[in-house]
């Protein structure tokens, strides 16, 4: 189950959280993901307005905005999540760590794929912006405040504006 995977991942990746009970009761990132998983199911059965209304309530409570259309894998952690924005057509793989102020945003008003696809085991640093229908490969590290507007191959590190460093 994804929530169990999210709890385990949160305990592994957040040294300030000492128990599953503490994580479940105090982590806005966990709360946002937990509720997103429900709103996403409602969105998929074509109750889009209802799911977006509930997603907005979750945003007010957590400070994390996840469109209910976004697809999010298991064992994802949003740490210090205030200001995270994940757009409608964003896709996030498994075992991804996202810090505060991250945007997975679109740059087009056209229908279709407008947001990033993020692979598995990716780390996205605080304030990073990944914009447009770009593809981020597995095992990529994106530095704090990086701006990514082009595809990134698996295993690379991105700093600044699209500057790649091979791991």
DSSP file (Angstrom, degrees, kcal/mol; ACC not computed):
  #  RESIDUE AA STRUCTURE BP1 BP2  ACC     N-H-->O    O-->H-N    N-H-->O    O-->H-N    TCO  KAPPA ALPHA  PHI   PSI    X-CA   Y-CA   Z-CA
    1    1 A X     >        0   0    0      0, 0.0     4,-1.9     0, 0.0     3,-0.2   0.000 360.0 360.0 360.0 139.7    0.0    0.0    0.0
    2    2 A X  H  >  +     0   0    0      1,-0.2     4,-2.8     2,-0.2    73,-0.6   0.851 360.0  55.8 -62.9 -38.1    1.3    3.5   -0.9
    3    3 A X  H  > S+     0   0    0      2,-0.2     4,-2.4     1,-0.2    -1,-0.2   0.902 107.9  48.6 -65.1 -39.0    0.6    5.0    2.5
    4    4 A X  H  > S+     0   0    0      2,-0.2     4,-2.6     1,-0.2    -1,-0.2   0.924 112.7  48.6 -63.8 -43.5    2.7    2.4    4.3
    5    5 A X  H  X S+     0   0    0     -4,-1.9     4,-2.6     1,-0.2    -2,-0.2   0.898 110.8  51.5 -61.3 -40.6    5.5    2.9    1.8
    6    6 A X  H  X S+     0   0    0     -4,-2.8     4,-2.5     2,-0.2    -2,-0.2   0.895 110.2  48.6 -64.0 -40.4    5.2    6.7    2.4
    7    7 A X  H  X S+     0   0    0     -4,-2.4     4,-2.3     2,-0.2    -2,-0.2   0.949 112.6  47.3 -64.5 -48.7    5.4    6.2    6.2
    8    8 A X  H  X S+     0   0    0     -4,-2.6     4,-2.0     1,-0.2    -2,-0.2   0.923 113.8  48.2 -58.5 -44.7    8.5    4.0    5.9
    9    9 A X  H  X S+     0   0    0     -4,-2.6     4,-2.4     1,-0.2    -1,-0.2   0.904 109.6  52.7 -63.9 -41.6   10.2    6.4    3.5
   10   10 A X  H  X S+     0   0    0     -4,-2.5     4,-1.5     1,-0.2     7,-0.2   0.899 109.9  48.1 -60.9 -41.2    9.4    9.4    5.8
   11   11 A X  H  < S+     0   0    0     -4,-2.3    -1,-0.2     1,-0.2    -2,-0.2   0.865 114.2  47.1 -67.5 -35.9   11.0    7.6    8.7
   12   12 A X  H  < S+     0   0    0     -4,-2.0    -2,-0.2    -5,-0.2    -1,-0.2   0.857 120.4  35.8 -72.1 -35.1   14.1    6.7    6.6
   13   13 A X  H  < S+     0   0    0     -4,-2.4     2,-0.6     1,-0.2    -2,-0.2   0.516 106.2  65.6-103.7  -6.2   14.6   10.2    5.1
   14   14 A X    ><  -     0   0    0     -4,-1.5     3,-1.7    -5,-0.2    -1,-0.2  -0.863  54.4-174.1-120.3  98.9   13.6   12.6    7.9
   15   15 A X  T 3  S+     0   0    0     -2,-0.6    -1,-0.1     1,-0.3    -4,-0.0   0.676  83.2  63.9 -66.1 -15.5   16.0   12.4   10.9
   16   16 A X  T 3  S+     0   0    0      2,-0.0     2,-0.6     1,-0.0    -1,-0.3   0.646  88.9  78.3 -80.8 -14.5   13.8   14.8   12.9
   17   17 A X    <   +     0   0    0     -3,-1.7    -3,-0.1    -7,-0.2     3,-0.1  -0.853  56.0 178.9 -99.9 123.8   10.9   12.3   12.8
   18   18 A X        +     0   0    0     -2,-0.6     2,-0.3     1,-0.1    -1,-0.1   0.533  59.0  21.9-105.8  -8.3   11.3    9.5   15.4
   19   19 A X  S  > S-     0   0    0      1,-0.1     4,-2.3     0, 0.0     5,-0.1  -0.991  70.1-115.3-154.8 160.9    8.2    7.4   15.0
   20   20 A X  H  > S+     0   0    0     -2,-0.3     4,-2.8     1,-0.2     5,-0.2   0.882 117.3  54.5 -64.1 -37.6    5.4    6.5   12.6
   21   21 A X  H  > S+     0   0    0      2,-0.2     4,-2.2     1,-0.2    -1,-0.2   0.931 108.4  48.3 -62.0 -45.1    2.9    8.0   15.0
   22   22 A X  H  > S+     0   0    0      2,-0.2     4,-2.1     1,-0.2     5,-0.2   0.922 112.8  48.9 -60.6 -44.3    4.8   11.3   15.0
   23   23 A X  H  X S+     0   0    0     -4,-2.3     4,-2.0     1,-0.2    -2,-0.2   0.947 112.7  46.4 -60.1 -50.0    5.0   11.3   11.2
   24   24 A X  H  < S+     0   0    0     -4,-2.8    -1,-0.2     1,-0.2    -2,-0.2   0.851 119.1  41.2 -64.1 -35.0    1.3   10.6   10.7
   25   25 A X  H  < S+     0   0    0     -4,-2.2    -1,-0.2    -5,-0.2    -2,-0.2   0.744 127.9  24.4 -85.1 -23.3    0.3   13.3   13.3
   26   26 A X  H  < S+     0   0    0     -4,-2.1     2,-0.8    -5,-0.2    -2,-0.2   0.515  88.6  99.6-125.5  -4.9    2.8   16.1   12.4
   27   27 A X     X  -     0   0    0     -4,-2.0     4,-2.4    -5,-0.2     5,-0.2  -0.762  41.4-171.1 -96.5 108.5    4.0   15.9    8.8
   28   28 A X  H  > S+     0   0    0     -2,-0.8     4,-2.8     1,-0.2     5,-0.2   0.858  90.2  56.5 -60.9 -33.6    2.2   18.2    6.3
   29   29 A X  H  > S+     0   0    0     49,-0.3     4,-2.1     2,-0.2    -1,-0.2   0.925 108.7  45.4 -63.3 -44.3    4.1   16.5    3.5
   30   30 A X  H  > S+     0   0    0      2,-0.2     4,-2.9     1,-0.2    -2,-0.2   0.927 113.0  51.0 -63.1 -44.4    2.7   13.1    4.5
   31   31 A X  H  X S+     0   0    0     -4,-2.4     4,-2.7     1,-0.2     5,-0.3   0.923 109.4  50.3 -59.3 -45.1   -0.8   14.6    5.0
   32   32 A X  H  X S+     0   0    0     -4,-2.8     4,-2.3     1,-0.2    -1,-0.2   0.913 114.2  44.4 -60.9 -43.1   -0.7   16.2    1.5
   33   33 A X  H  X S+     0   0    0     -4,-2.1     4,-2.2     2,-0.2    -2,-0.2   0.907 112.0  52.7 -68.1 -41.3    0.3   12.9   -0.1
   34   34 A X  H  X S+     0   0    0     -4,-2.9     4,-1.0     1,-0.2    -2,-0.2   0.949 115.1  40.2 -59.2 -50.1   -2.2   10.9    1.9
   35   35 A X  H  X S+     0   0    0     -4,-2.7     4,-2.8     1,-0.2     3,-0.4   0.879 110.7  59.1 -69.0 -36.5   -5.1   13.1    0.8
   36   36 A X  H  X S+     0   0    0     -4,-2.3     4,-3.1    -5,-0.3     5,-0.2   0.909  99.4  57.6 -58.2 -41.1   -3.8   13.4   -2.7
   37   37 A X  H  X S+     0   0    0     -4,-2.2     4,-1.2     1,-0.2    -1,-0.2   0.875 111.3  42.6 -59.8 -36.7   -4.0    9.7   -3.1
   38   38 A X  H  X S+     0   0    0     -4,-1.0     4,-2.0    -3,-0.4    -2,-0.2   0.929 114.8  48.5 -72.9 -47.0   -7.7    9.8   -2.3
   39   39 A X  H  X S+     0   0    0     -4,-2.8     4,-2.5     1,-0.2    -2,-0.2   0.858 108.1  56.5 -63.4 -33.6   -8.4   12.9   -4.4
   40   40 A X  H  X S+     0   0    0     -4,-3.1     4,-2.3    -5,-0.2    -1,-0.2   0.906 105.6  50.4 -64.3 -41.1   -6.6   11.3   -7.3
   41   41 A X  H  X S+     0   0    0     -4,-1.2     4,-1.0    -5,-0.2    -2,-0.2   0.914 111.8  47.6 -61.7 -42.4   -8.9    8.3   -7.2
   42   42 A X  H ><>S+     0   0    0     -4,-2.0     5,-1.8     1,-0.2     3,-0.5   0.899 110.6  52.5 -65.5 -40.1  -11.9   10.6   -7.2
   43   43 A X  H ><5S+     0   0    0     -4,-2.5     3,-1.7     1,-0.2    -2,-0.2   0.897 104.2  56.7 -60.6 -41.8  -10.4   12.6  -10.1
   44   44 A X  H 3<5S+     0   0    0     -4,-2.3    -1,-0.2     1,-0.3    -2,-0.2   0.747 100.2  57.7 -66.4 -23.7   -9.9    9.4  -12.2
   45   45 A X  T <<5S-     0   0    0     -4,-1.0    -1,-0.3    -3,-0.5    -2,-0.2   0.135 124.8-102.6 -94.6  22.6  -13.6    8.5  -11.9
   46   46 A X  T < 5S+     0   0    0     -3,-1.7     2,-0.8     1,-0.1     3,-0.2   0.633  87.3 125.7  72.8  17.6  -14.4   11.9  -13.6
   47   47 A X     >< +     0   0    0     -5,-1.8     4,-2.4     1,-0.2     5,-0.2  -0.478  29.3 150.5 -95.9  60.6  -15.5   13.7  -10.4
   48   48 A X  H  >  +     0   0    0     -2,-0.8     4,-2.4     1,-0.2     5,-0.2   0.879  62.7  49.1 -67.5 -43.1  -12.9   16.4  -11.3
   49   49 A X  H  > S+     0   0    0     -3,-0.2     4,-2.2     2,-0.2    -1,-0.2   0.928 113.3  48.1 -64.5 -43.1  -14.5   19.4   -9.7
   50   50 A X  H  > S+     0   0    0      1,-0.2     4,-2.2     2,-0.2    -2,-0.2   0.933 112.5  48.6 -61.1 -46.4  -15.2   17.6   -6.4
   51   51 A X  H  X S+     0   0    0     -4,-2.4     4,-2.3     1,-0.2    -1,-0.2   0.884 111.3  50.1 -64.3 -37.3  -11.6   16.3   -6.3
   52   52 A X  H  X S+     0   0    0     -4,-2.4     4,-2.0     2,-0.2    -1,-0.2   0.865 107.8  53.9 -69.2 -35.2  -10.2   19.8   -7.0
   53   53 A X  H  X S+     0   0    0     -4,-2.2     4,-1.6     2,-0.2    -2,-0.2   0.946 112.4  43.4 -61.6 -47.0  -12.4   21.3   -4.3
   54   54 A X  H  X S+     0   0    0     -4,-2.2     4,-2.3     1,-0.2    -2,-0.2   0.869 110.2  56.1 -67.8 -36.2  -11.0   18.8   -1.7
   55   55 A X  H  X S+     0   0    0     -4,-2.3     4,-2.2     1,-0.2    11,-0.2   0.879 105.2  53.2 -62.4 -36.4   -7.4   19.3   -3.1
   56   56 A X  H  X S+     0   0    0     -4,-2.0     4,-2.3     2,-0.2    -1,-0.2   0.888 106.9  51.1 -65.4 -38.5   -7.8   23.1   -2.4
   57   57 A X  H  X S+     0   0    0     -4,-1.6     4,-2.0     2,-0.2    -2,-0.2   0.925 109.4  50.9 -62.7 -43.3   -8.8   22.4    1.2
   58   58 A X  H  X S+     0   0    0     -4,-2.3     4,-2.9     1,-0.2     6,-0.4   0.900 108.7  52.4 -59.7 -40.8   -5.7   20.2    1.6
   59   59 A X  H  X S+     0   0    0     -4,-2.2     4,-2.7     1,-0.2    -1,-0.2   0.910 107.8  51.0 -62.1 -42.5   -3.6   23.1    0.2
   60   60 A X  H  < S+     0   0    0     -4,-2.3    -1,-0.2     1,-0.2    -2,-0.2   0.892 116.2  41.7 -61.7 -38.2   -5.1   25.5    2.7
   61   61 A X  H  < S+     0   0    0     -4,-2.0    -2,-0.2    -5,-0.2    -1,-0.2   0.900 129.1  24.7 -76.6 -41.8   -4.2   23.0    5.6
   62   62 A X  H  < S-     0   0    0     -4,-2.9    -3,-0.2     2,-0.2    -2,-0.2   0.693  90.2-127.6-101.1 -21.0   -0.8   21.9    4.4
   63   63 A X  S  < S+     0   0    0     -4,-2.7    20,-2.6    -5,-0.4     2,-0.5   0.613  76.0 115.1  78.1  11.8    0.6   24.7    2.3
   64   64 A X        -     0   0    0     -6,-0.4     2,-0.7    18,-0.2    -1,-0.3  -0.972  53.9-155.6-120.1 124.2    1.3   22.1   -0.4
   65   65 A X  E     +a   85   0A   0     19,-3.0    21,-2.8    -2,-0.5     2,-0.5  -0.880  19.1 167.6-107.3 112.3   -0.6   22.2   -3.7
   66   66 A X  E     -a   86   0A   0     -2,-0.7    21,-0.2   -11,-0.2     2,-0.1  -0.975  32.3-133.1-122.8 116.6   -1.0   18.9   -5.6
   67   67 A X    >   -     0   0    0     19,-2.7     3,-1.9    -2,-0.5   -15,-0.1  -0.462  19.9-126.6 -65.0 137.5   -3.4   18.9   -8.5
   68   68 A X  T 3  S+     0   0    0      1,-0.3   -25,-0.2    -2,-0.1   -24,-0.2   0.671 106.8  63.5 -64.5 -14.3   -5.5   15.7   -8.2
   69   69 A X  T 3  S+     0   0    0    -26,-0.1    -1,-0.3     2,-0.1    19,-0.1   0.677  78.7 107.2 -79.6 -17.2   -4.6   14.7  -11.7
   70   70 A X    <   -     0   0    0     -3,-1.9     2,-0.6    16,-0.2    21,-0.2  -0.314  67.2-136.1 -63.5 142.8   -0.9   14.4  -10.9
   71   71 A X  E     -f   91   0B   0     19,-2.5    21,-2.8    17,-0.0     2,-0.4  -0.903  24.1-175.2-105.0 123.8    0.4   10.8  -10.7
   72   72 A X  E     -f   92   0B   0     -2,-0.6    21,-0.2    19,-0.2    22,-0.1  -0.973  12.6-142.3-126.5 128.9    2.6   10.1   -7.7
   73   73 A X        -     0   0    0     19,-1.9     3,-0.4    20,-0.7     2,-0.2   0.129  34.8 -75.3 -73.7-168.6    4.5    6.8   -7.1
   74   74 A X  S    S+     0   0    0      1,-0.2    21,-2.2   -69,-0.0    22,-0.3  -0.477 104.6  27.2 -91.4 162.7    5.1    5.1   -3.8
   75   75 A X  S    S+     0   0    0    -73,-0.6     2,-0.3     1,-0.2    -1,-0.2   0.828  78.9 157.3  57.4  37.5    7.6    6.0   -1.0
   76   76 A X        -     0   0    0     -3,-0.4     2,-0.4    19,-0.2    -1,-0.2  -0.736  24.5-160.5 -90.7 140.3    7.5    9.7   -1.9
   77   77 A X  E     -j   97   0C   0     19,-2.8    21,-3.0    -2,-0.3     2,-0.6  -0.987  13.1-167.5-125.0 128.3    8.6   12.2    0.8
   78   78 A X  E     -j   98   0C   0     -2,-0.4     3,-0.5    19,-0.2     2,-0.4  -0.945  19.9-166.3-109.9 106.7    7.7   15.9    0.8
   79   79 A X        -     0   0    0     19,-2.5    21,-0.5    -2,-0.6    -2,-0.0  -0.800  70.0  -6.0-100.9 132.7   10.0   17.3    3.5
   80   80 A X  S    S-     0   0    0     -2,-0.4    -1,-0.3    19,-0.2    20,-0.1   0.950  86.9-175.6  50.5  54.0    9.3   20.8    4.9
   81   81 A X    >   +     0   0    0     -3,-0.5     3,-2.2    19,-0.2    20,-0.3   0.398  26.0 137.4 -72.6  -1.9    6.7   21.0    2.1
   82   82 A X  T 3  S+     0   0    0      1,-0.3    19,-1.6    18,-0.1   -18,-0.2  -0.169  77.1  13.4 -50.9 130.6    5.5   24.6    2.4
   83   83 A X  T 3  S+     0   0    0    -20,-2.6    -1,-0.3     1,-0.3     2,-0.2   0.478  84.3 147.8  85.5   2.9    5.1   26.1   -1.1
   84   84 A X    <   -     0   0    0     -3,-2.2   -19,-3.0   -21,-0.4     2,-0.4  -0.546  25.5-169.7 -71.4 135.3    5.4   22.9   -3.1
   85   85 A X  E     -ab  65 103A   0     17,-2.5    19,-3.0    -2,-0.2     2,-0.5  -0.994   8.6-177.2-129.5 125.4    3.3   23.0   -6.3
   86   86 A X  E     -ab  66 104A   0    -21,-2.8   -19,-2.7    -2,-0.4   -16,-0.2  -0.977  22.0-137.2-126.0 116.7    2.7   19.9   -8.4
   87   87 A X    >   -     0   0    0     17,-2.4     3,-1.5    -2,-0.5    18,-0.1  -0.105  24.6 -96.8 -77.2 170.4    0.7   20.4  -11.6
   88   88 A X  T 3  S+     0   0    0      1,-0.3    -1,-0.1   -18,-0.1    17,-0.1   0.824 119.0  36.8 -55.9 -44.0   -2.0   18.4  -13.2
   89   89 A X  T 3  S+     0   0    0    -19,-0.1    -1,-0.3    23,-0.1    26,-0.1   0.268  87.1 125.8-100.2  13.1    0.0   16.3  -15.7
   90   90 A X    <   -     0   0    0     -3,-1.5   -19,-2.5    14,-0.2     2,-0.4  -0.407  42.3-161.4 -67.8 146.3    3.0   15.9  -13.5
   91   91 A X  E     -fg  71 117B   0     25,-2.1    27,-3.5   -21,-0.2     2,-0.4  -1.000   4.7-169.3-130.9 132.5    4.2   12.3  -12.9
   92   92 A X  E     -fg  72 118B   0    -21,-2.8   -19,-1.9    -2,-0.4    27,-0.2  -0.984  11.3-144.8-125.9 129.7    6.5   11.3  -10.1
   93   93 A X        -     0   0    0     25,-1.8   -20,-0.7    26,-0.8     3,-0.4   0.169  37.7 -65.2 -74.6-162.5    8.2    7.9   -9.8
   94   94 A X  S    S+     0   0    0      1,-0.2    27,-2.5   -21,-0.1    28,-0.3  -0.522 108.3  19.3 -88.9 154.8    9.0    5.9   -6.6
   95   95 A X  S    S+     0   0    0    -21,-2.2     2,-0.4    25,-0.2   -19,-0.2   0.863  81.4 158.3  59.0  42.6   11.4    6.9   -3.8
   96   96 A X        -     0   0    0     -3,-0.4   -19,-2.8   -22,-0.3     2,-0.5  -0.807  30.1-153.7-100.9 139.4   11.4   10.6   -4.6
   97   97 A X  E     -jk  77 123C   0     25,-2.5    27,-2.9    -2,-0.4     2,-0.4  -0.964  13.2-174.8-114.5 122.2   12.4   13.2   -2.0
   98   98 A X  E     -jk  78 124C   0    -21,-3.0   -19,-2.5    -2,-0.5    27,-0.2  -0.969   6.9-157.2-121.1 128.3   11.0   16.7   -2.5
   99   99 A X    >   -     0   0    0     25,-2.1     3,-0.9    -2,-0.4   -19,-0.2  -0.447  37.9 -65.1 -97.8 176.0   12.0   19.7   -0.4
  100  100 A X  T 3  S+     0   0    0    -21,-0.5    27,-2.4     1,-0.2    28,-0.3  -0.121 112.3  23.4 -62.8 152.3   10.1   22.9    0.3
  101  101 A X  T 3  S+     0   0    0    -19,-1.6     2,-0.2   -20,-0.3    -1,-0.2   0.580  81.9 148.5  73.6  11.1    9.3   25.5   -2.4
  102  102 A X    <   -     0   0    0     -3,-0.9   -17,-2.5    25,-0.1     2,-0.4  -0.568  29.5-160.6 -80.4 140.3    9.6   23.0   -5.3
  103  103 A X  E     -bc  85 129A   0     25,-2.1    27,-3.0    -2,-0.2     2,-0.7  -0.989  18.1-173.8-122.5 127.5    7.5   23.6   -8.4
  104  104 A X  E     +bc  86 130A   0    -19,-3.0   -17,-2.4    -2,-0.4    27,-0.2  -0.831  42.3 164.3-110.0  86.0    6.7   21.0  -11.0
  105  105 A X  E     - c   0 131A   0     25,-1.7    27,-2.8    -2,-0.7    11,-0.3  -0.529  37.2-120.9-113.3 168.5    4.9   23.4  -13.3
  106  106 A X        -     0   0    0     25,-0.2     9,-0.2    -2,-0.2    -1,-0.1  -0.592   7.3-166.7-100.0 164.3    3.7   23.9  -16.8
  107  107 A X        +     0   0    0      7,-0.5     2,-0.3    -2,-0.2     8,-0.1   0.192  68.1  68.3-133.1  15.3    4.6   26.5  -19.4
  108  108 A X        -     0   0    0      6,-0.2    24,-0.1     2,-0.1    -2,-0.0  -0.968  58.8-152.5-134.7 149.3    1.8   26.0  -21.9
  109  109 A X        +     0   0    0     -2,-0.3     2,-0.1    -3,-0.1    -1,-0.1   0.417  66.5 110.1 -96.4  -0.8   -1.9   26.6  -21.9
  110  110 A X  S    S-     0   0    0      1,-0.1    -2,-0.1     3,-0.1     2,-0.0  -0.399  76.5-105.8 -73.8 150.9   -2.5   23.9  -24.4
  111  111 A X  S    S+     0   0    0     -2,-0.1     2,-0.2     3,-0.0    -1,-0.1  -0.339  81.6  48.6 -69.8 159.6   -4.3   20.7  -23.4
  112  112 A X  S    S-     0   0    0     -2,-0.0     2,-0.4     2,-0.0   -23,-0.1  -0.657 105.3  -2.2 107.5-165.6   -2.1   17.6  -23.0
  113  113 A X        +     0   0    0     -2,-0.2    20,-0.2     1,-0.2    -3,-0.1  -0.478  65.0 148.8 -67.1 114.9    1.1   16.9  -21.2
  114  114 A X        +     0   0    0     -2,-0.4    -7,-0.5    18,-0.1    18,-0.4   0.498  50.5  64.4-122.9 -12.6    2.3   20.2  -19.7
  115  115 A X  S    S-     0   0    0     -9,-0.2    -9,-0.1    18,-0.2    16,-0.1  -0.699  86.3 -81.4-119.7 165.9    4.2   19.2  -16.6
  116  116 A X        -     0   0    0     14,-0.4   -25,-2.1   -11,-0.3     2,-0.5  -0.152  24.3-142.0 -66.7 156.0    7.4   17.3  -15.8
  117  117 A X  E     -gh  91 135B   0     17,-2.6    19,-3.3   -27,-0.2     2,-0.5  -0.991  21.1-162.2-113.9 120.2    7.8   13.5  -15.5
  118  118 A X  E     -gh  92 136B   0    -27,-3.5   -25,-1.8    -2,-0.5    19,-0.2  -0.901   7.8-141.0-109.7 128.1   10.2   12.7  -12.7
  119  119 A X        -     0   0    0     17,-2.2   -26,-0.8    -2,-0.5     3,-0.4   0.162  35.1 -71.3 -71.2-166.3   11.9    9.3  -12.5
  120  120 A X  S    S+     0   0    0      1,-0.2    19,-2.5   -27,-0.1    20,-0.3  -0.576 108.0  21.3 -92.6 154.4   12.5    7.2   -9.4
  121  121 A X  S    S+     0   0    0    -27,-2.5     2,-0.3     1,-0.2   -25,-0.2   0.834  85.8 151.9  59.5  37.7   15.1    7.8   -6.6
  122  122 A X        -     0   0    0     -3,-0.4   -25,-2.5   -28,-0.3     2,-0.5  -0.759  35.4-153.1 -98.2 143.5   15.2   11.5   -7.5
  123  123 A X  E     -kl  97 141C   0     17,-2.0    19,-3.0    -2,-0.3     2,-0.6  -0.981   6.9-166.0-115.4 127.0   16.1   14.2   -5.0
  124  124 A X  E     -kl  98 142C   0    -27,-2.9   -25,-2.1    -2,-0.5    19,-0.2  -0.945  17.8-138.6-117.8 111.7   14.7   17.7   -5.7
  125  125 A X    >   -     0   0    0     17,-3.2     3,-1.9    -2,-0.6    20,-0.2  -0.130  36.1 -70.2 -70.4 162.3   16.3   20.5   -3.6
  126  126 A X  T 3  S+     0   0    0      1,-0.3    19,-2.1    18,-0.1   -25,-0.2  -0.185 116.5   8.0 -53.4 133.3   14.5   23.4   -1.9
  127  127 A X  T 3  S+     0   0    0    -27,-2.4    -1,-0.3     1,-0.2   -26,-0.1   0.452  87.5 151.6  78.0   0.6   13.2   26.0   -4.3
  128  128 A X    <   -     0   0    0     -3,-1.9   -25,-2.1   -28,-0.3     2,-0.5  -0.354  31.6-153.3 -67.1 145.4   13.9   24.0   -7.5
  129  129 A X  E     -cd 103 147A   0     17,-2.9    19,-3.2   -27,-0.2     2,-0.6  -0.984  12.1-175.1-123.1 120.8   11.7   24.7  -10.4
  130  130 A X  E     -cd 104 148A   0    -27,-3.0   -25,-1.7    -2,-0.5     2,-0.4  -0.968  19.3-170.8-115.9 114.4   11.1   22.1  -13.1
  131  131 A X  E     +c  105   0A   0     17,-2.6   -25,-0.2    -2,-0.6   -16,-0.1  -0.899  35.7   3.3-121.4 132.0    9.0   23.6  -15.8
  132  132 A X  S    S-     0   0    0    -27,-2.8     2,-1.9    -2,-0.4   -18,-0.1  -0.241 103.6 -43.3  93.8 179.7    7.3   22.1  -18.8
  133  133 A X  S    S+     0   0    0    -20,-0.2   -17,-0.2   -17,-0.1   -18,-0.2  -0.227  85.0 147.1 -81.1  50.3    6.9   18.6  -20.1
  134  134 A X        -     0   0    0     -2,-1.9   -17,-2.6   -20,-0.1     2,-0.5  -0.439  44.8-128.5 -85.1 160.7   10.5   17.7  -19.4
  135  135 A X  E     -h  117   0B   0    -19,-0.2    17,-2.6    -2,-0.1     2,-0.6  -0.945  14.1-162.6-114.0 126.8   11.7   14.2  -18.4
  136  136 A X  E     -hi 118 152B   0    -19,-3.3   -17,-2.2    -2,-0.5    17,-0.2  -0.946  21.6-136.7-108.9 118.0   13.9   13.7  -15.4
  137  137 A X    >   -     0   0    0     15,-2.7     3,-0.8    -2,-0.6   -18,-0.3  -0.047  31.6 -75.5 -69.6 172.3   15.7   10.4  -15.4
  138  138 A X  T 3  S+     0   0    0      1,-0.2    17,-2.1   -19,-0.1    18,-0.2  -0.298 112.3  19.0 -64.0 150.7   16.1    8.0  -12.5
  139  139 A X  T 3  S+     0   0    0    -19,-2.5     2,-0.3     1,-0.2    -1,-0.2   0.741  86.6 150.6  61.5  28.0   18.7    8.8   -9.8
  140  140 A X    <   -     0   0    0     -3,-0.8   -17,-2.0   -20,-0.3     2,-0.5  -0.667  34.6-152.1 -88.7 145.7   18.9   12.5  -10.7
  141  141 A X  E     -lm 123 157C   0     15,-1.9    17,-2.9    -2,-0.3     2,-0.6  -0.985   6.0-163.5-116.8 127.6   19.8   15.1   -8.0
  142  142 A X  E     -lm 124 158C   0    -19,-3.0   -17,-3.2    -2,-0.5    17,-0.2  -0.956  19.7-132.2-113.8 119.0   18.4   18.6   -8.6
  143  143 A X    >   -     0   0    0     15,-3.5     3,-1.9    -2,-0.6   -18,-0.0  -0.128  36.0 -75.1 -69.1 162.5   20.1   21.3   -6.5
  144  144 A X  T 3  S+     0   0    0      1,-0.3    16,-0.4   -16,-0.1   -17,-0.2  -0.305 116.2   4.4 -57.4 136.3   18.4   23.9   -4.4
  145  145 A X  T 3  S+     0   0    0    -19,-2.1    -1,-0.3   -20,-0.2   -18,-0.1   0.569  91.0 152.6  63.0  13.3   17.0   26.7   -6.5
  146  146 A X    <   -     0   0    0     -3,-1.9   -17,-2.9   -20,-0.2     2,-0.5  -0.397  37.7-143.9 -67.3 150.4   17.9   25.0   -9.8
  147  147 A X  E     -de 129 161A   0     13,-2.7    15,-1.3   -19,-0.2     2,-0.6  -0.979  16.6-170.0-118.5 117.6   15.7   25.9  -12.8
  148  148 A X  E     +d  130   0A   0    -19,-3.2   -17,-2.6    -2,-0.5   -14,-0.1  -0.935  25.9 150.1-116.0 118.8   15.2   22.9  -15.1
  149  149 A X        +     0   0    0     -2,-0.6     2,-0.3   -19,-0.2    -1,-0.1   0.257  62.3  60.9-126.7   6.7   13.6   23.4  -18.5
  150  150 A X  S    S-     0   0    0    -16,-0.1   -16,-0.1   -18,-0.1    12,-0.1  -0.925  94.3 -84.1-132.8 157.7   15.3   20.6  -20.5
  151  151 A X        -     0   0    0     -2,-0.3     2,-0.4   -17,-0.1   -15,-0.2  -0.239  38.3-150.4 -58.4 148.0   15.3   16.8  -20.1
  152  152 A X  B     -i  136   0B   0    -17,-2.6   -15,-2.7    -4,-0.1     3,-0.1  -0.991  12.4-131.3-125.9 124.3   17.9   15.4  -17.7
  153  153 A X    >   -     0   0    0     -2,-0.4     3,-1.4   -17,-0.2   -17,-0.0  -0.306  40.3 -80.1 -70.6 156.1   19.4   11.9  -18.2
  154  154 A X  T 3  S+     0   0    0      1,-0.2   -15,-0.2   -18,-0.1    -1,-0.1  -0.200 112.1  21.8 -54.1 141.3   19.5    9.4  -15.5
  155  155 A X  T 3  S+     0   0    0    -17,-2.1    12,-1.1     1,-0.3    -1,-0.2   0.400  92.6 122.6  84.7  -2.0   22.3    9.7  -12.9
  156  156 A X  E <   - N   0 166C   0     -3,-1.4   -15,-1.9   -18,-0.2     2,-0.4  -0.489  53.0-137.7 -91.0 162.7   23.1   13.4  -13.5
  157  157 A X  E     -mN 141 165C   0      8,-2.8     8,-3.0   -17,-0.2     2,-0.5  -0.961  15.6-154.3-114.7 137.9   23.0   16.3  -11.0
  158  158 A X  E     +mN 142 164C   0    -17,-2.9   -15,-3.5    -2,-0.4     2,-0.3  -0.951  17.4 169.9-116.1 130.5   21.5   19.6  -12.0
  159  159 A X  E  >  - N   0 163C   0      4,-2.4     4,-1.6    -2,-0.5   -14,-0.1  -0.945  54.5  -7.2-132.1 156.8   22.6   23.0  -10.4
  160  160 A X  T  4 S-     0   0    0    -16,-0.4   -13,-2.7    -2,-0.3     2,-0.8  -0.346 124.2 -14.6  62.7-135.7   21.8   26.5  -11.4
  161  161 A X  B  4 S-e  147   0A   0    -15,-0.2   -13,-0.2     1,-0.1    -1,-0.1  -0.851 126.7 -41.1-108.9  98.4   19.9   26.8  -14.7
  162  162 A X  T  4 S+     0   0    0    -15,-1.3     2,-0.7    -2,-0.8    -2,-0.1   0.701  89.1 151.9  58.6  24.4   20.2   23.5  -16.6
  163  163 A X  E  <  -N  159   0C   0     -4,-1.6    -4,-2.4     2,-0.0     2,-0.3  -0.781  31.5-153.8 -86.5 118.9   23.8   23.0  -15.7
  164  164 A X  E     -N  158   0C   0     -2,-0.7     2,-0.4    -6,-0.2    -6,-0.2  -0.718  15.3-172.3 -97.8 141.2   24.5   19.3  -15.6
  165  165 A X  E     -N  157   0C   0     -8,-3.0    -8,-2.8    -2,-0.3     2,-0.3  -0.994  24.3-130.7-128.2 123.8   27.1   17.5  -13.6
  166  166 A X  E      N  156   0C   0     -2,-0.4   -10,-0.2   -10,-0.2   -11,-0.1  -0.572 360.0 360.0 -76.2 133.5   27.7   13.8  -14.2
  167  167 A X              0   0    0    -12,-1.1    -1,-0.1    -2,-0.3   -11,-0.1   0.475 360.0 360.0 -73.9 360.0   27.7   11.7  -11.0
